[in-house]
Amino acid sequence: MEEQKDKDHLLEFDDEFITVVSDYDEAVNRSLADASQSNTVTNAKRTRTYLNSEIPVRPCTDDCPHRARCKDFLRGRVKDKDLCKPELRQIKKWQIAFRKGDLDRLKDDVGTVAGSMAVQVSRLLEAVIEDGVIVENEKYDRFGNLVREKVAHPGLQQAANIMKTLGIDLGSFLMTPKAVKDAPPQVQVNVGVSAEEIHARFAARYGKKLPKQEHDSS
């Protein structure tokens, strides 16, 4: 009888133990599933925020004009609707440069932008030459009547704005009559010429010339 009671007790204990372990595993799996779902939702929210507000990076779509020759897309590093890797690399490059204070590495990028803007200035001036400095503009007055007026070509103002953005000042390049007038005389210095020779050339060029003495023919 005692042996039978011990067996029954062990069976009850084993059943209870197995039941507890099964409930624990189920609870752990459920917690992991909830955590995974929560992480998925959080990542989706971060992706939306990342796209819309934090960094102005466009997604990879068919509308991108560079997609046909984009190495990241062609090699599978970027899929459809993923963030544009070239733009992310560009932003990261600027972040590192500003963080380290090494702005020399950005000179090529800035030069590219400045050169592109200079090209746009040339195109605007070409449009002005083709259309004329004075163009006809149409607008409606407060009574709804169509009014035509002659105005300066809008490309002129846009070109001036771009040049101002680039910091192009013709006076700084001595390209205005006043700048040329106020500029100091330019002296050409040749390598290998002594200082005495340079001073002699300078005096001969800018010094006061003495009147020539007339010699008697007798």
Secondary structure, 3 states (H helix, E strand, C coil): CHHHHHHHHHHHHHHHHHHHHHHHHHHHHHHHHHHHHHHHHHHHHHHHHHHHHHCCCCECCCCCCCHHHCHHHHCCCCCCCCECHHHHHHHHHHHHHHHHCCHHHHHHHHHHHHHHHHHHHHHHHHHHHHHCCEEEEEEECCCCCEEEEEEECHHHHHHHHHHHHHCCCCCCCCCCHHHHHHCCCCCCCCCCCCHHHHHHHHHHHHCCCCCCCCCCCC
